[in-house]
Amino acid sequence: MSKVEDFLTKAEEEEVVEAIRLAEKNTSGELRVHIEKETSIAPINRAVEVFNLLKMENTKDRNGVIIYVAVKSKEFAIYGDKGINEKVADDFWNCTKDIMLNHFKNGNNKQALVDGINNAGEQLKKHFPFVDNDTDELSNEISKG
């Protein structure tokens, strides 16, 4: 599978977007998923580039998280902005990647993303709980490159 369009079905994509919406319901943090065909650089470096292209650093508390996937390259990365990185354990993103990797290896792309979103969402909820005047600062839709 090397096409972005084949990575998730329409129904699976909707489930991923719903997972983002539900995770963000309990936090002021922001989650995004970006899927593209491939990357020629380290996936974490590309995740940072996409994070900046999507202007995710503009969140009030610097608590944005992106899950980046390069389909053909079969690589992915998770990047959290300064605010959330200062709060989570040093190995948190690697532990989340391990959970996701097992699903990816089994071809369950949707579940990999949902589990990654849920894991990140729990930490965002813990460190950046929802407040009454919070606004959804970023789109919940999956971006594609």
Summary of the structure (lengths in Angstrom):
residues: 145
radius of gyration: 14.0
end to end distance: 15.8
largest distance: 42.8
contacts: 466
relative contact order: 0.25
helix: 48%
strand: 17%
